[in-house]
């Protein structure tokens, strides 16, 4: 856990040792932010700790769902896919070049309180199995659940100044969280219940899906 916060600390030490002279004024800045992007929506409190280093603490959440995004060949069914992610995070912004205050390196970590994906498949109508006709309840439903809950390091960069010169500005973050190995499972009812034995294979297939890209606009209000 402690190792995940080494990067923000190194940025502070690096800036201090380099005797960075980037100045935001006599008083180190503070702002509140509203965020919108691939993480959904969120809010942050940001504050300067050194002339070229600032910290921000915040939270983001996103609920997404879609119906019938895919079909199963030979099986007349409805499908529903959903994802729900929410995190709290601590990030450090470091301005490495005095002549380019609008370019920032960003590092830190987030704790994903909720990081779930789910796909549900259910039959639309009766199903013929050989000479036997089964109704929808007898065929059953199939659920695939994935969970990335836990701590995730973050690395990226930012464009445009971290803090507004006056009352307000907008900047951009580009980066990615590196999520933990997901836990995946299949649950099913009725005739589809036999697919539960494929849970281990599903988990192996999803083991490489650990990057959560971040493209985010930040609306900053000086305080």
C-alpha positions in Angstrom: 0.0 0.0 0.0 2.8 2.5 0.9 4.6 1.8 -2.3 1.7 3.2 -4.3 2.3 6.7 -2.9 6.1 6.8 -3.6 5.7 8.7 -6.9 4.0 11.8 -5.4 6.7 11.9 -2.7 9.5 11.6 -5.2 8.0 14.4 -7.3 8.0 16.7 -4.2 11.6 15.8 -3.4 12.7 16.2 -7.0 11.2 19.7 -7.2 12.7 20.7 -3.9 16.2 19.5 -4.9 15.9 21.2 -8.3 15.1 24.5 -6.6 12.2 25.1 -9.0 11.3 28.7 -9.4 7.9 28.4 -11.0 5.8 30.9 -9.2 2.0 31.2 -8.8 2.3 34.3 -6.7 3.2 35.0 -3.1 0.6 32.5 -1.7 0.5 28.9 -2.9 -2.8 28.4 -4.8 -5.9 26.4 -3.9 -8.9 25.5 -6.0 -12.0 23.3 -6.1 -12.7 21.3 -9.3 -15.5 19.7 -11.1 -14.4 16.8 -13.3 -16.0 15.2 -16.3 -14.6 12.5 -18.6 -14.2 8.8 -19.0 -14.3 8.3 -15.2 -17.7 10.0 -15.2 -18.2 13.0 -13.0 -16.4 14.0 -9.8 -14.9 16.7 -7.6 -11.5 17.5 -6.2 -9.8 19.9 -3.8 -6.3 21.0 -5.1 -3.6 22.9 -3.2 0.0 23.9 -3.9 2.7 22.4 -1.6 5.7 23.7 -3.5 6.1 26.2 -6.3 6.0 23.5 -8.9 4.1 20.7 -7.0 0.5 20.5 -6.0 -1.7 17.8 -4.5 -5.3 17.0 -5.2 -7.8 14.8 -3.3 -11.1 13.9 -4.8 -13.7 11.3 -5.9 -15.3 10.2 -9.2 -18.1 7.9 -10.1 -19.7 6.5 -13.2 -22.7 4.2 -13.8 -23.1 2.9 -17.3 -25.6 0.4 -18.8 -26.7 -0.7 -22.3 -29.2 -3.1 -23.6 -28.7 -5.7 -26.4 -25.1 -4.7 -27.2 -24.4 -8.2 -28.5 -26.2 -11.4 -29.5 -25.7 -15.1 -29.0 -25.8 -17.1 -32.2 -28.7 -19.5 -32.4 -30.2 -18.2 -29.1 -33.0 -15.6 -29.2 -32.2 -13.6 -26.2 -32.0 -10.1 -24.5 -28.7 -8.9 -23.1 -27.8 -6.2 -20.7 -24.3 -4.8 -19.9 -23.6 -2.5 -17.0 -20.6 -1.0 -15.3 -20.3 0.9 -12.1 -17.1 2.6 -11.0 -16.4 4.9 -8.1 -13.1 5.9 -6.4 -11.4 8.2 -4.0 -7.9 9.4 -5.0 -4.8 11.4 -4.1 -2.8 12.7 -7.0 0.3 14.9 -7.3 0.9 17.4 -10.2 4.5 18.3 -11.0 5.5 21.0 -13.4 8.9 19.9 -14.7 9.7 22.9 -17.0 9.8 26.5 -15.9 9.1 27.7 -19.4 6.1 25.4 -19.9 3.8 25.8 -16.8 0.9 24.3 -18.8 2.5 20.8 -18.9 2.2 18.6 -15.8 3.3 15.1 -14.9 0.7 13.5 -12.7 1.1 10.5 -10.4 -0.6 8.9 -7.4 -3.2 6.3 -6.6 -6.9 5.7 -6.2 -9.0 3.3 -4.1 -11.9 1.9 -6.1 -14.7 1.5 -3.6 -16.8 0.1 -6.5 -15.5 -1.3 -9.8 -17.9 -3.8 -11.2 -19.0 -5.0 -14.7 -21.9 -7.2 -15.3 -23.5 -8.9 -18.4 -26.9 -10.6 -18.1 -28.3 -12.8 -20.9 -31.9 -14.1 -20.7 -34.1 -15.8 -23.4 -36.8 -13.9 -25.2 -39.1 -16.8 -25.7 -39.5 -20.5 -25.4 -36.6 -22.8 -26.5 -36.8 -26.2 -28.2 -34.2 -28.7 -27.0 -34.5 -31.8 -29.1 -38.1 -32.9 -28.8 -38.6 -30.9 -25.6 -39.9 -27.4 -25.5 -38.7 -25.3 -22.5 -40.2 -22.0 -21.3 -38.1 -19.0 -20.5 -37.8 -19.9 -16.8 -36.7 -23.4 -17.5 -34.0 -22.1 -19.9 -32.8 -19.7 -17.2 -30.6 -16.6 -17.1 -26.8 -16.3 -17.4 -24.8 -13.7 -15.5 -21.1 -12.8 -15.9 -19.7 -10.6 -13.1 -16.3 -8.9 -12.9 -14.9 -6.9 -10.0 -11.8 -4.8 -9.8 -12.4 -3.3 -6.4 -9.1 -2.2 -4.6 -6.1 0.1 -4.8 -4.9 1.2 -8.3 -1.8 3.3 -9.1 -2.3 6.2 -11.5 0.2 7.8 -14.0 -0.4 10.4 -16.7 0.1 14.0 -17.7 -1.9 17.2 -17.7 -2.3 20.0 -20.2 -2.9 23.7 -19.3 -2.2 25.3 -16.0 -3.1 23.5 -12.8 -4.6 26.6 -11.2 -6.4 29.6 -12.6 -4.6 33.0 -12.7 -7.9 34.6 -11.9 -11.2 33.1 -10.8 -11.6 30.2 -13.2 -9.9 28.0 -15.8 -10.2 24.6 -17.6 -7.4 22.0 -17.9 -7.1 18.5 -19.2 -5.8 15.2 -17.8 -4.7 12.2 -19.8 -3.5 9.0 -18.2 -4.6 5.6 -16.8 -5.3 3.7 -13.6 -3.7 0.2 -13.4 -6.4 -1.9 -11.7 -5.9 -5.1 -9.7 -6.4 -8.5 -11.2 -10.2 -8.8 -11.6 -12.3 -11.4 -9.8 -14.8 -12.9 -12.4 -17.6 -15.4 -12.0 -20.5 -16.9 -13.9 -23.8 -17.6 -12.3 -26.8 -19.1 -14.0 -30.2 -20.7 -13.5 -32.2 -23.4 -15.3 -30.7 -25.1 -18.4 -27.9 -22.6 -18.5 -26.6 -23.5 -15.0 -23.9 -25.8 -16.4 -22.0 -22.7 -17.7 -20.9 -21.9 -14.1 -18.0 -24.3 -14.6 -16.5 -21.8 -17.0 -15.9 -19.2 -14.3 -12.2 -20.0 -14.1 -11.8 -19.6 -17.8 -13.6 -16.3 -17.8 -11.2 -15.0 -15.1 -8.2 -16.1 -17.1 -9.6 -14.4 -20.2 -10.1 -11.1 -18.4 -6.8 -11.1 -16.4 -5.2 -8.7 -18.8 -8.0 -6.1 -18.6 -6.4 -3.9 -16.0 -6.0 -0.5 -17.6 -8.7 2.2 -17.0 -7.9 5.1 -19.3 -8.6 8.6 -18.1 -9.5 11.5 -20.4 -10.8 14.2 -18.2 -11.7 17.9 -18.3 -11.3 19.8 -15.0 -13.3 23.0 -14.3 -11.2 24.8 -11.7 -12.5 27.6 -9.4 -9.9 29.5 -7.4 -10.4 29.8 -3.6 
